[in-house]
Amino acid sequence: MDIQKLQNIIDNSEKIVFFGGAGVSTESGIPDFRSVDGLYNQKYDYPPETILSHSFFLRKPEEFYRFYREKMLCLDAMPNNAHFKLAELEKAGILMAVVTQNIDGLHQKAGSRKVYELHGSIHRNYCMKCGKFYNAEFIKNSSGIPKCECGGIIKPDVVLYQEGLNQDILYNSVSAISHADTLIIGGTSLNVYPASSLIDHFRGSNLVIINKSPTSADSKANLHLNGNIGEILSQIKV
């Protein structure tokens, strides 16, 4: 019955924005950070939030890259039903934008074109000295600290702890959410600030939450569906 309610909301919407987190990609085999099997519950010499910080990257880049290659560069992962359905909604002219906290690039791989990556992307890497671009495959296949041909250290274009969000992407995300008539939130606990505060800019009619666990926005939602987002969205007809 709730699927039909979601179908009705989508059928009567003209400007949908999707706001997603790690739960969108777990069905593609990419681990999240907070679930029982997530990275926060595995054993490392340093906590993941320490390794993935700006200061740690500068202080111990080799340690950073050992973790980053093993746990963050999931280059064989493929889009799942959620990614494909969102791309289909965009192609139909109903979905205006995807705002994502993920860095895996799976939305684009599925065909989505307007994707605002709040936390950057593993697929963009730049020399800190000369700015030359390197793709994710180069980082994956390198060893130790990846170096540019100029000798500079290459840094992933991902937002590490202690770093601020890209202001242009933030502005575009806020603009998209504030102009949406329907906001679908999926696969996120809404615990990561400042990304989680973006939903406060929503002024539309329908707030839909699809998640396996409660979120801080549940009380504001018109519809809440509990479960795997790919399984739920795959039942929607466009």
MDAnalysis code that builds the backbone (N, CA, C; Angstrom):
import MDAnalysis as mda
import numpy as np

u = mda.Universe.empty(714, n_residues=238, atom_resindex=np.repeat(np.arange(238), 3), trajectory=True)
u.add_TopologyAttr("name", ["N", "CA", "C"] * 238)
u.add_TopologyAttr("resid", np.arange(1, 239))
u.add_TopologyAttr("resname", ["MET", "ASP", "ILE", "GLN", "LYS", "LEU", "GLN", "ASN", "ILE", "ILE", "ASP", "ASN", "SER", "GLU", "LYS", "ILE", "VAL", "PHE", "PHE", "GLY", "GLY", "ALA", "GLY", "VAL", "SER", "THR", "GLU", "SER", "GLY", "ILE", "PRO", "ASP", "PHE", "ARG", "SER", "VAL", "ASP", "GLY", "LEU", "TYR", "ASN", "GLN", "LYS", "TYR", "ASP", "TYR", "PRO", "PRO", "GLU", "THR", "ILE", "LEU", "SER", "HIS", "SER", "PHE", "PHE", "LEU", "ARG", "LYS", "PRO", "GLU", "GLU", "PHE", "TYR", "ARG", "PHE", "TYR", "ARG", "GLU", "LYS", "MET", "LEU", "CYS", "LEU", "ASP", "ALA", "MET", "PRO", "ASN", "ASN", "ALA", "HIS", "PHE", "LYS", "LEU", "ALA", "GLU", "LEU", "GLU", "LYS", "ALA", "GLY", "ILE", "LEU", "MET", "ALA", "VAL", "VAL", "THR", "GLN", "ASN", "ILE", "ASP", "GLY", "LEU", "HIS", "GLN", "LYS", "ALA", "GLY", "SER", "ARG", "LYS", "VAL", "TYR", "GLU", "LEU", "HIS", "GLY", "SER", "ILE", "HIS", "ARG", "ASN", "TYR", "CYS", "MET", "LYS", "CYS", "GLY", "LYS", "PHE", "TYR", "ASN", "ALA", "GLU", "PHE", "ILE", "LYS", "ASN", "SER", "SER", "GLY", "ILE", "PRO", "LYS", "CYS", "GLU", "CYS", "GLY", "GLY", "ILE", "ILE", "LYS", "PRO", "ASP", "VAL", "VAL", "LEU", "TYR", "GLN", "GLU", "GLY", "LEU", "ASN", "GLN", "ASP", "ILE", "LEU", "TYR", "ASN", "SER", "VAL", "SER", "ALA", "ILE", "SER", "HIS", "ALA", "ASP", "THR", "LEU", "ILE", "ILE", "GLY", "GLY", "THR", "SER", "LEU", "ASN", "VAL", "TYR", "PRO", "ALA", "SER", "SER", "LEU", "ILE", "ASP", "HIS", "PHE", "ARG", "GLY", "SER", "ASN", "LEU", "VAL", "ILE", "ILE", "ASN", "LYS", "SER", "PRO", "THR", "SER", "ALA", "ASP", "SER", "LYS", "ALA", "ASN", "LEU", "HIS", "LEU", "ASN", "GLY", "ASN", "ILE", "GLY", "GLU", "ILE", "LEU", "SER", "GLN", "ILE", "LYS", "VAL"])
u.atoms.positions = np.array([
    [0.832, -1.214, 0.000],
    [0.000, 0.000, 0.000],
    [0.863, 1.260, 0.000],
    [1.969, 1.221, 0.769],
    [2.861, 2.377, 0.809],
    [3.535, 2.607, -0.537],
    [3.802, 1.528, -1.277],
    [4.389, 1.660, -2.615],
    [3.426, 2.431, -3.518],
    [2.133, 2.144, -3.390],
    [1.138, 2.858, -4.195],
    [1.089, 4.334, -3.822],
    [1.247, 4.615, -2.533],
    [1.291, 6.015, -2.093],
    [2.488, 6.726, -2.715],
    [3.641, 6.044, -2.736],
    [4.837, 6.615, -3.359],
    [4.617, 6.819, -4.849],
    [3.982, 5.850, -5.479],
    [3.683, 5.965, -6.914],
    [2.793, 7.181, -7.184],
    [1.792, 7.368, -6.346],
    [0.882, 8.502, -6.514],
    [1.605, 9.832, -6.351],
    [2.500, 9.904, -5.373],
    [3.266, 11.133, -5.143],
    [4.131, 11.442, -6.360],
    [4.822, 10.420, -6.868],
    [5.704, 10.613, -8.028],
    [4.887, 10.999, -9.270],
    [3.729, 10.343, -9.449],
    [2.877, 10.634, -10.602],
    [2.376, 12.072, -10.595],
    [2.240, 12.644, -9.412],
    [1.700, 13.998, -9.284],
    [2.773, 15.047, -9.012],
    [4.028, 14.673, -9.208],
    [5.141, 15.592, -8.987],
    [5.734, 16.045, -10.314],
    [6.251, 17.260, -10.323],
    [6.897, 17.802, -11.518],
    [8.371, 18.104, -11.293],
    [8.733, 18.344, -10.027],
    [10.117, 18.700, -9.710],
    [10.586, 17.905, -8.495],
    [11.037, 16.686, -8.750],
    [11.524, 15.831, -7.668],
    [13.028, 16.018, -7.512],
    [13.484, 16.067, -6.282],
    [14.914, 16.014, -5.978],
    [15.146, 14.829, -5.055],
    [16.194, 14.088, -5.337],
    [16.559, 12.946, -4.489],
    [17.798, 13.296, -3.685],
    [17.729, 13.072, -2.368],
    [18.862, 13.299, -1.479],
    [19.261, 11.956, -0.885],
    [20.471, 11.482, -1.202],
    [20.842, 10.135, -0.790],
    [22.164, 10.017, -0.063],
    [22.297, 8.899, 0.640],
    [23.523, 8.616, 1.376],
    [24.022, 7.211, 1.118],
    [24.815, 6.700, 2.038],
    [25.523, 5.437, 1.853],
    [24.603, 4.261, 1.571],
    [23.390, 4.294, 2.137],
    [22.461, 3.192, 1.956],
    [22.043, 2.973, 0.519],
    [22.230, 3.984, -0.339],
    [21.913, 3.833, -1.755],
    [22.908, 2.889, -2.423],
    [24.134, 2.869, -1.933],
    [25.196, 2.085, -2.577],
    [25.505, 0.758, -1.888],
    [24.946, 0.519, -0.714],
    [25.237, -0.752, -0.036],
    [24.713, -1.940, -0.841],
    [23.620, -1.733, -1.598],
    [23.096, -2.813, -2.438],
    [24.000, -3.084, -3.638],
    [24.986, -2.208, -3.850],
    [25.994, -2.428, -4.892],
    [27.268, -3.024, -4.303],
    [27.219, -3.360, -3.007],
    [28.355, -3.993, -2.357],
    [29.354, -3.029, -1.750],
    [29.001, -1.745, -1.688],
    [29.898, -0.758, -1.080],
    [29.528, -0.599, 0.389],
    [30.459, -0.853, 1.324],
    [30.114, -0.796, 2.749],
    [29.830, 0.626, 3.205],
    [28.883, 0.755, 4.139],
    [28.657, 2.075, 4.725],
    [29.510, 2.214, 5.975],
    [29.304, 3.291, 6.712],
    [30.172, 3.570, 7.843],
    [29.553, 3.220, 9.188],
    [28.228, 3.112, 9.229],
    [27.602, 3.021, 10.547],
    [26.793, 1.753, 10.805],
    [26.614, 0.924, 9.804],
    [25.859, -0.302, 10.024],
    [26.728, -1.321, 10.773],
    [26.128, -2.457, 11.118],
    [26.854, -3.504, 11.857],
    [28.093, -3.952, 11.080],
    [27.964, -4.004, 9.753],
    [29.084, -4.449, 8.923],
    [29.870, -3.274, 8.344],
    [29.560, -2.078, 8.796],
    [30.189, -0.889, 8.235],
    [31.629, -0.709, 8.668],
    [32.271, 0.259, 8.067],
    [33.695, 0.477, 8.314],
    [33.999, 0.864, 9.760],
    [33.040, 1.509, 10.430],
    [33.285, 1.935, 11.807],
    [33.391, 0.749, 12.760],
    [32.898, -0.426, 12.326],
    [32.908, -1.586, 13.199],
    [33.968, -2.618, 12.810],
    [34.890, -2.216, 11.962],
    [36.008, -3.084, 11.613],
    [37.271, -2.590, 12.326],
    [38.270, -3.440, 12.396],
    [39.467, -3.142, 13.183],
    [40.613, -2.632, 12.309],
    [41.127, -1.466, 12.657],
    [42.294, -0.896, 11.978],
    [43.201, -0.270, 13.031],
    [44.430, 0.046, 12.624],
    [45.369, 0.677, 13.552],
    [44.845, 2.030, 14.016],
    [44.088, 2.686, 13.147],
    [43.478, 3.974, 13.478],
    [41.992, 3.901, 13.123],
    [41.147, 4.638, 13.823],
    [39.725, 4.680, 13.440],
    [39.574, 5.265, 12.035],
    [38.604, 4.768, 11.259],
    [38.410, 5.293, 9.902],
    [38.244, 6.800, 9.852],
    [37.540, 7.382, 10.848],
    [37.342, 8.835, 10.821],
    [38.649, 9.592, 11.033],
    [39.623, 8.947, 11.661],
    [40.949, 9.557, 11.811],
    [41.724, 9.451, 10.505],
    [41.711, 8.258, 9.920],
    [42.429, 8.033, 8.662],
    [41.902, 8.952, 7.562],
    [40.578, 9.145, 7.542],
    [39.958, 9.942, 6.489],
    [39.842, 11.415, 6.873],
    [40.836, 11.904, 7.584],
    [40.862, 13.325, 7.971],
    [41.962, 14.040, 7.209],
    [41.802, 15.333, 7.055],
    [42.765, 16.155, 6.329],
    [44.141, 16.113, 6.990],
    [44.149, 16.222, 8.306],
    [45.429, 16.261, 9.022],
    [46.162, 14.925, 8.914],
    [45.417, 13.799, 8.951],
    [46.048, 12.486, 8.830],
    [46.615, 12.307, 7.424],
    [45.878, 12.756, 6.406],
    [46.358, 12.670, 5.031],
    [47.690, 13.398, 4.870],
    [47.815, 14.558, 5.479],
    [49.062, 15.323, 5.374],
    [50.178, 14.690, 6.190],
    [49.820, 14.110, 7.328],
    [50.816, 13.573, 8.253],
    [51.283, 12.174, 7.861],
    [50.334, 11.332, 7.442],
    [50.650, 9.939, 7.116],
    [49.984, 9.537, 5.790],
    [50.421, 10.140, 4.686],
    [49.756, 9.861, 3.399],
    [49.844, 8.398, 2.968],
    [50.924, 7.714, 3.314],
    [51.043, 6.314, 2.915],
    [50.016, 5.452, 3.647],
    [49.835, 5.718, 4.946],
    [48.808, 5.000, 5.728],
    [47.418, 5.316, 5.178],
    [47.202, 6.587, 4.855],
    [45.925, 7.007, 4.286],
    [45.628, 6.208, 3.028],
    [46.593, 6.129, 2.121],
    [46.359, 5.473, 0.839],
    [46.226, 3.961, 0.968],
    [46.846, 3.374, 1.975],
    [46.683, 1.927, 2.179],
    [45.218, 1.618, 2.491],
    [44.636, 2.425, 3.372],
    [43.220, 2.265, 3.732],
    [42.320, 2.650, 2.554],
    [42.639, 3.771, 1.922],
    [41.812, 4.330, 0.853],
    [41.682, 3.367, -0.323],
    [42.804, 2.763, -0.728],
    [42.771, 1.818, -1.846],
    [41.918, 0.590, -1.516],
    [42.073, 0.108, -0.279],
    [41.400, -1.135, 0.100],
    [39.912, -0.940, 0.345],
    [39.530, 0.185, 0.955],
    [38.157, 0.341, 1.431],
    [37.314, 1.363, 0.669],
    [37.932, 2.301, -0.015],
    [37.171, 3.374, -0.650],
    [37.106, 3.249, -2.172],
    [38.115, 2.622, -2.769],
    [38.154, 2.506, -4.229],
    [37.456, 1.234, -4.698],
    [36.132, 1.255, -4.677],
    [35.344, 0.089, -5.088],
    [35.014, 0.239, -6.579],
    [36.029, 0.089, -7.408],
    [35.880, 0.407, -8.830],
    [35.093, -0.644, -9.612],
    [34.922, -1.825, -9.039],
    [34.162, -2.871, -9.731],
    [32.675, -2.822, -9.401],
    [32.290, -1.954, -8.464],
    [30.880, -1.866, -8.069],
    [30.026, -1.362, -9.230],
    [28.850, -1.925, -9.347],
    [27.920, -1.540, -10.420],
    [26.673, -0.898, -9.820],
    [26.035, -0.004, -10.573],
    [24.794, 0.623, -10.089],
    [23.729, -0.431, -9.792],
    [22.852, -0.136, -8.840],
    [21.757, -1.036, -8.518],
    [20.420, -0.428, -8.963],
    [19.334, -1.067, -8.580],
    [18.004, -0.634, -9.021],
    [17.686, 0.806, -8.637],
    [18.186, 1.249, -7.498],
    [17.930, 2.631, -7.074],
    [18.584, 3.617, -8.035],
    [19.844, 3.386, -8.362],
    [20.549, 4.267, -9.293],
    [19.849, 4.309, -10.652],
    [19.471, 3.135, -11.155],
    [18.851, 3.066, -12.478],
    [17.471, 3.730, -12.506],
    [16.697, 3.548, -11.426],
    [15.359, 4.155, -11.392],
    [15.453, 5.674, -11.324],
    [16.401, 6.192, -10.575],
    [16.583, 7.642, -10.488],
    [17.002, 8.217, -11.840],
    [17.864, 7.506, -12.553],
    [18.261, 7.947, -13.895],
    [17.062, 7.924, -14.844],
    [16.204, 6.938, -14.665],
    [14.996, 6.827, -15.494],
    [14.037, 7.985, -15.210],
    [13.902, 8.347, -13.940],
    [13.035, 9.470, -13.554],
    [13.569, 10.791, -14.109],
    [14.887, 10.928, -14.119],
    [15.478, 12.142, -14.681],
    [15.229, 12.201, -16.191],
    [15.409, 11.082, -16.859],
    [15.206, 11.034, -18.308],
    [13.761, 11.359, -18.665],
    [12.834, 11.010, -17.771],
    [11.408, 11.289, -17.988],
    [11.061, 12.749, -17.706],
    [12.027, 13.502, -17.177],
    [11.801, 14.918, -16.909],
    [11.138, 15.219, -15.583],
    [11.062, 14.206, -14.715],
    [10.402, 14.382, -13.417],
    [11.411, 14.704, -12.318],
    [12.564, 14.052, -12.384],
    [13.608, 14.256, -11.375],
    [14.551, 15.375, -11.836],
    [14.659, 16.407, -11.002],
    [15.468, 17.570, -11.363],
    [16.944, 17.396, -11.022],
    [17.235, 16.687, -9.931],
    [18.632, 16.541, -9.502],
    [18.756, 15.440, -8.466],
    [19.951, 14.884, -8.405],
    [20.348, 13.980, -7.318],
    [21.389, 14.709, -6.482],
    [21.145, 14.790, -5.193],
    [22.121, 15.334, -4.255],
    [22.621, 14.154, -3.436],
    [23.909, 13.857, -3.522],
    [24.421, 12.650, -2.869],
    [25.594, 12.927, -1.950],
    [25.647, 12.153, -0.868],
    [26.787, 12.179, 0.035],
    [27.827, 11.136, -0.376],
    [27.505, 10.328, -1.393],
    [28.405, 9.261, -1.827],
    [29.468, 9.779, -2.786],
    [30.570, 9.063, -2.825],
    [31.711, 9.484, -3.648],
    [32.042, 8.457, -4.727],
    [31.138, 7.490, -4.939],
    [31.452, 6.347, -5.800],
    [31.151, 6.549, -7.280],
    [30.408, 7.585, -7.632],
    [30.105, 7.846, -9.036],
    [29.086, 6.914, -9.659],
    [28.361, 6.130, -8.853],
    [27.430, 5.143, -9.406],
    [26.187, 5.787, -10.020],
    [25.793, 6.966, -9.532],
    [24.651, 7.647, -10.146],
    [24.955, 7.989, -11.606],
    [26.150, 8.526, -11.836],
    [26.546, 8.863, -13.212],
    [26.694, 7.600, -14.057],
    [27.212, 6.541, -13.443],
    [27.400, 5.274, -14.157],
    [26.057, 4.703, -14.613],
    [25.002, 4.991, -13.849],
    [23.660, 4.507, -14.189],
    [22.974, 5.397, -15.219],
    [23.537, 6.580, -15.462],
    [22.959, 7.465, -16.469],
    [22.451, 8.792, -15.966],
    [22.503, 9.037, -14.661],
    [22.073, 10.342, -14.135],
    [23.040, 11.423, -14.592],
    [22.491, 12.578, -14.952],
    [23.333, 13.648, -15.484],
    [23.520, 14.797, -14.497],
    [22.455, 15.179, -13.794],
    [22.594, 16.275, -12.831],
    [22.761, 15.692, -11.433],
    [24.008, 15.521, -11.041],
    [24.346, 14.918, -9.751],
    [25.244, 15.884, -8.989],
    [24.809, 16.277, -7.812],
    [25.610, 17.157, -6.960],
    [26.271, 16.300, -5.880],
    [27.587, 16.144, -6.001],
    [28.338, 15.274, -5.088],
    [28.884, 16.104, -3.926],
    [28.167, 16.086, -2.827],
    [28.531, 16.918, -1.673],
    [29.917, 16.604, -1.138],
    [30.290, 15.340, -1.184],
    [31.560, 14.911, -0.592],
    [32.614, 14.558, -1.633],
    [32.397, 15.003, -2.876],
    [33.402, 14.788, -3.916],
    [33.270, 13.446, -4.596],
    [34.355, 13.021, -5.258],
    [34.311, 11.779, -6.027],
    [35.681, 11.111, -6.069],
    [35.679, 9.793, -5.956],
    [36.922, 9.024, -6.070],
    [37.470, 9.082, -7.489],
    [36.623, 9.474, -8.425],
    [37.027, 9.458, -9.837],
    [37.793, 10.711, -10.253],
    [37.938, 11.661, -9.343],
    [38.719, 12.867, -9.618],
    [39.863, 12.960, -8.609],
    [41.058, 13.085, -9.105],
    [42.248, 13.178, -8.255],
    [43.191, 14.202, -8.867],
    [43.770, 15.050, -8.037],
    [44.591, 16.141, -8.553],
    [45.926, 16.244, -7.836],
    [46.953, 16.586, -8.591],
    [48.263, 16.843, -7.996],
    [48.182, 18.099, -7.140],
    [48.677, 18.014, -5.930],
    [48.631, 19.157, -5.014],
    [49.632, 20.245, -5.405],
    [50.540, 19.894, -6.308],
    [51.574, 20.851, -6.725],
    [51.206, 21.564, -8.028],
    [50.842, 20.794, -9.060],
    [50.577, 21.406, -10.370],
    [49.121, 21.328, -10.802],
    [48.307, 20.536, -10.089],
    [46.884, 20.456, -10.396],
    [46.505, 19.472, -11.474],
    [47.444, 18.677, -11.973],
    [47.138, 17.722, -13.036],
    [46.126, 16.680, -12.563],
    [45.209, 16.323, -13.455],
    [44.143, 15.367, -13.151],
    [44.617, 13.923, -13.310],
    [44.153, 13.059, -12.405],
    [44.393, 11.616, -12.502],
    [43.093, 10.884, -12.172],
    [42.821, 9.791, -12.890],
    [41.591, 9.050, -12.630],
    [41.778, 8.040, -11.495],
    [40.668, 7.403, -11.120],
    [40.694, 6.470, -9.989],
    [41.540, 5.238, -10.280],
    [41.561, 4.819, -11.540],
    [42.363, 3.639, -11.906],
    [43.848, 3.888, -11.657],
    [44.284, 5.114, -11.925],
    [45.691, 5.445, -11.679],
    [46.019, 5.305, -10.194],
    [45.114, 5.792, -9.342],
    [45.330, 5.695, -7.896],
    [45.310, 4.242, -7.451],
    [44.351, 3.480, -7.954],
    [44.203, 2.071, -7.577],
    [45.452, 1.268, -7.942],
    [46.014, 1.562, -9.106],
    [47.155, 0.785, -9.608],
    [48.506, 1.312, -9.139],
    [48.509, 2.434, -8.441],
    [49.762, 2.973, -7.914],
    [50.100, 2.262, -6.607],
    [51.295, 2.496, -6.102],
    [51.685, 1.915, -4.811],
    [52.257, 3.015, -3.932],
    [52.156, 2.799, -2.638],
    [52.650, 3.820, -1.710],
    [51.882, 5.115, -1.867],
    [52.597, 6.225, -1.900],
    [51.980, 7.536, -2.087],
    [51.975, 7.858, -3.578],
    [50.806, 7.986, -4.216],
    [50.789, 8.282, -5.653],
    [51.357, 9.668, -5.935],
    [52.281, 9.713, -6.864],
    [52.960, 10.966, -7.191],
    [52.695, 11.351, -8.639],
    [52.613, 12.640, -8.848],
    [52.486, 13.215, -10.182],
    [53.841, 13.165, -10.874],
    [53.839, 13.306, -12.191],
    [55.100, 13.335, -12.924],
    [55.944, 14.549, -12.544],
    [55.295, 15.566, -11.945],
    [56.051, 16.735, -11.490],
    [56.654, 16.515, -10.105],
    [56.281, 15.391, -9.463],
    [56.802, 15.078, -8.129],
    [55.847, 15.379, -6.996],
    [54.729, 16.053, -7.299],
    [53.753, 16.397, -6.266],
    [52.918, 15.204, -5.836],
    [52.377, 15.263, -4.631],
    [51.487, 14.217, -4.127],
    [50.099, 14.413, -4.728],
    [49.479, 13.333, -5.135],
    [48.130, 13.385, -5.695],
    [47.117, 13.193, -4.567],
    [46.107, 14.043, -4.557],
    [45.058, 13.964, -3.529],
    [43.701, 13.699, -4.181],
    [42.927, 12.769, -3.617],
    [41.577, 12.538, -4.146],
    [40.709, 13.784, -3.947],
    [39.824, 14.025, -4.898],
    [38.891, 15.142, -4.779],
    [37.677, 14.703, -3.965],
    [37.949, 14.265, -2.735],
    [36.897, 13.898, -1.795],
    [37.026, 14.787, -0.567],
    [35.885, 15.072, 0.052],
    [35.883, 15.933, 1.231],
    [36.241, 15.089, 2.450],
    [37.424, 15.315, 2.983],
    [37.866, 14.602, 4.175],
    [37.320, 15.285, 5.421],
    [37.349, 14.580, 6.536],
    [37.023, 15.220, 7.808],
    [37.959, 16.413, 8.002],
    [37.432, 17.487, 8.565],
    [38.152, 18.745, 8.795],
    [38.153, 19.653, 7.555],
    [37.580, 19.176, 6.450],
    [37.509, 19.992, 5.241],
    [36.080, 20.480, 5.021],
    [35.944, 21.631, 4.386],
    [34.627, 22.180, 4.095],
    [34.089, 21.670, 2.769],
    [32.781, 21.779, 2.593],
    [32.161, 21.375, 1.339],
    [32.451, 22.398, 0.249],
    [32.433, 21.942, -0.996],
    [32.570, 22.838, -2.135],
    [31.369, 23.789, -2.152],
    [31.626, 25.088, -2.149],
    [30.553, 26.063, -2.001],
    [29.621, 26.119, -3.210],
    [30.146, 25.899, -4.397],
    [29.298, 25.900, -5.591],
    [28.332, 24.716, -5.572],
    [28.849, 23.543, -5.203],
    [27.996, 22.352, -5.126],
    [26.963, 22.516, -4.017],
    [27.362, 23.093, -2.911],
    [26.454, 23.344, -1.799],
    [25.330, 24.282, -2.238],
    [25.699, 25.364, -2.927],
    [24.713, 26.344, -3.402],
    [23.727, 25.687, -4.365],
    [24.238, 24.917, -5.320],
    [23.372, 24.259, -6.301],
    [22.456, 23.231, -5.651],
    [22.960, 22.543, -4.625],
    [22.147, 21.556, -3.903],
    [21.010, 22.234, -3.153],
    [21.326, 23.321, -2.469],
    [20.305, 24.081, -1.735],
    [19.258, 24.624, -2.703],
    [19.716, 25.145, -3.842],
    [18.796, 25.695, -4.837],
    [17.850, 24.619, -5.364],
    [18.398, 23.445, -5.678],
    [17.569, 22.350, -6.190],
    [16.532, 21.919, -5.163],
    [16.959, 21.740, -3.929],
    [16.043, 21.288, -2.867],
    [14.968, 22.329, -2.596],
    [15.345, 23.596, -2.596],
    [14.379, 24.665, -2.274],
    [13.333, 24.853, -3.375],
    [13.637, 24.409, -4.609],
    [12.691, 24.544, -5.718],
    [11.915, 23.262, -6.002],
    [12.174, 22.211, -5.241],
    [11.511, 20.921, -5.480],
    [10.097, 20.911, -4.920],
    [9.184, 20.211, -5.616],
    [7.853, 20.006, -5.034],
    [7.810, 18.702, -4.230],
    [8.749, 17.787, -4.548],
    [8.872, 16.537, -3.788],
    [10.351, 16.268, -3.502],
    [10.647, 15.969, -2.258],
    [12.009, 15.594, -1.866],
    [11.975, 14.162, -1.360],
    [12.743, 13.306, -2.023],
    [12.871, 11.915, -1.578],
    [14.233, 11.751, -0.930],
    [14.233, 11.370, 0.338],
    [15.465, 11.129, 1.079],
    [15.654, 9.620, 1.178],
    [16.815, 9.128, 0.784],
    [17.005, 7.687, 0.793],
    [18.391, 7.253, 1.220],
    [18.446, 6.217, 2.049],
    [19.715, 5.597, 2.393],
    [20.644, 6.469, 3.209],
    [20.092, 7.336, 4.028],
    [20.941, 8.179, 4.868],
    [20.342, 8.328, 6.258],
    [21.221, 8.334, 7.261],
    [20.788, 8.494, 8.644],
    [20.536, 9.955, 8.985],
    [20.966, 10.858, 8.086],
    [20.882, 12.310, 8.313],
    [21.671, 12.736, 9.544],
    [22.767, 12.022, 9.798],
    [23.617, 12.340, 10.944],
    [24.844, 13.159, 10.576],
    [25.132, 13.273, 9.273],
    [26.352, 13.956, 8.845],
    [26.055, 15.419, 8.544],
    [26.628, 16.287, 9.351],
    [26.466, 17.728, 9.154],
    [27.701, 18.245, 8.408],
    [27.576, 19.228, 7.495],
    [26.376, 20.039, 7.226],
    [25.446, 19.472, 6.171],
    [25.812, 18.355, 5.551],
    [24.971, 17.824, 4.474],
    [23.532, 17.609, 4.933],
    [23.359, 17.091, 6.152],
    [22.020, 16.775, 6.642],
    [21.137, 18.003, 6.799],
    [21.741, 19.170, 6.978],
    [20.967, 20.400, 7.191],
    [20.348, 20.917, 5.898],
    [20.769, 20.366, 4.764],
    [20.251, 20.838, 3.473],
    [18.747, 20.633, 3.349],
    [18.235, 19.588, 3.979],
    [16.801, 19.303, 3.822],
    [15.946, 20.373, 4.496],
    [16.536, 21.190, 5.350],
    [15.790, 22.288, 5.989],
    [15.350, 23.332, 4.973],
    [15.944, 23.290, 3.781],
    [15.602, 24.261, 2.738],
    [14.419, 23.810, 1.884],
    [13.902, 22.618, 2.147],
    [12.787, 22.103, 1.356],
    [11.492, 22.822, 1.727],
    [10.789, 23.309, 0.701],
    [9.538, 24.044, 0.913],
    [8.382, 23.412, 0.143],
    [8.594, 22.246, -0.435],
    [7.588, 21.611, -1.273],
    [6.503, 20.896, -0.490],
    [5.725, 20.106, -1.216],
    [4.534, 19.466, -0.642],
    [4.790, 18.086, -0.055],
    [5.704, 17.341, -0.663],
    [5.867, 15.937, -0.278],
    [7.289, 15.612, 0.143],
    [7.437, 15.209, 1.386],
    [8.727, 14.732, 1.885],
    [8.609, 13.229, 2.092],
    [9.416, 12.469, 1.343],
    [9.388, 11.006, 1.405],
    [10.725, 10.513, 1.939],
    [10.682, 9.600, 2.894],
    [11.906, 9.022, 3.435],
    [11.886, 7.512, 3.214],
    [12.964, 7.014, 2.585],
    [13.133, 5.580, 2.375],
    [14.426, 5.177, 3.061],
    [14.317, 4.453, 4.153],
    [15.515, 4.097, 4.922],
    [15.250, 2.862, 5.771],
    [16.301, 2.160, 6.125],
    [16.149, 0.947, 6.927],
    [16.086, 1.233, 8.423],
    [16.474, 2.452, 8.818],
    [16.449, 2.829, 10.234],
    [15.850, 4.223, 10.371],
    [15.422, 4.603, 11.582],
    [14.818, 5.922, 11.787],
    [15.792, 7.060, 11.464],
    [15.243, 8.209, 11.056],
    [16.048, 9.401, 10.813],
    [15.467, 10.567, 11.604],
    [16.230, 11.640, 11.686],
    [15.790, 12.813, 12.445],
    [14.655, 13.565, 11.754],
    [14.385, 13.222, 10.491],
    [13.339, 13.929, 9.742],
    [12.048, 13.121, 9.634],
    [11.979, 11.983, 10.304],
    [10.803, 11.110, 10.154],
    [9.495, 11.819, 10.496],
    [9.524, 12.656, 11.519],
    [8.295, 13.322, 11.969],
    [7.777, 14.332, 10.944],
    [8.645, 14.776, 10.049],
    [8.249, 15.758, 9.030],
    [7.765, 15.101, 7.744],
    [7.970, 13.809, 7.616],
    [7.715, 13.128, 6.348],
    [6.237, 12.869, 6.104],
    [5.823, 13.011, 4.847],
    [4.469, 12.638, 4.445],
    [4.362, 11.124, 4.282],
    [5.504, 10.526, 3.930],
    [5.532, 9.081, 3.717],
    [6.883, 8.538, 4.136],
    [6.854, 7.461, 4.905],
    [8.098, 6.811, 5.339],
    [8.037, 5.341, 4.962],
    [9.017, 4.893, 4.192],
    [9.091, 3.491, 3.809],
    [10.351, 2.879, 4.394],
    [10.175, 1.755, 5.069],
    [11.292, 1.088, 5.719],
    [11.737, -0.094, 4.858],
    [13.001, -0.055, 4.422],
    [13.501, -1.164, 3.625],
    [14.630, -0.751, 2.713],
    [15.044, -1.678, 1.846],
    [16.113, -1.412, 0.895],
    [15.606, -0.496, -0.208],
    [16.322, 0.569, -0.446],
    [15.847, 1.576, -1.392],
    [15.759, 1.044, -2.814],
    [16.691, 0.169, -3.207],
    [16.646, -0.396, -4.557],
    [15.421, -1.238, -4.762],
    [15.069, -2.039, -3.760],
    [13.886, -2.904, -3.850],
    [12.613, -2.068, -3.949],
    [12.585, -0.978, -3.198],
    [11.397, -0.120, -3.182],
    [11.247, 0.658, -4.489],
    [12.310, 1.315, -4.920],
    [12.224, 2.139, -6.133],
    [12.005, 1.301, -7.397],
    [12.469, 0.047, -7.369],
    [12.302, -0.809, -8.558],
    [10.828, -1.094, -8.843],
    [9.964, -0.895, -7.848],
    [8.530, -1.148, -8.033],
    [7.781, 0.054, -8.595],
    [8.470, 1.181, -8.728],
    [7.865, 2.388, -9.265],
    [7.844, 2.365, -10.790],
    [6.692, 2.725, -11.354],
    [6.567, 2.784, -12.813],
    [6.708, 4.240, -13.263],
    [7.485, 4.451, -14.311],
    [7.714, 5.799, -14.825],
    [6.952, 5.987, -16.122],
])
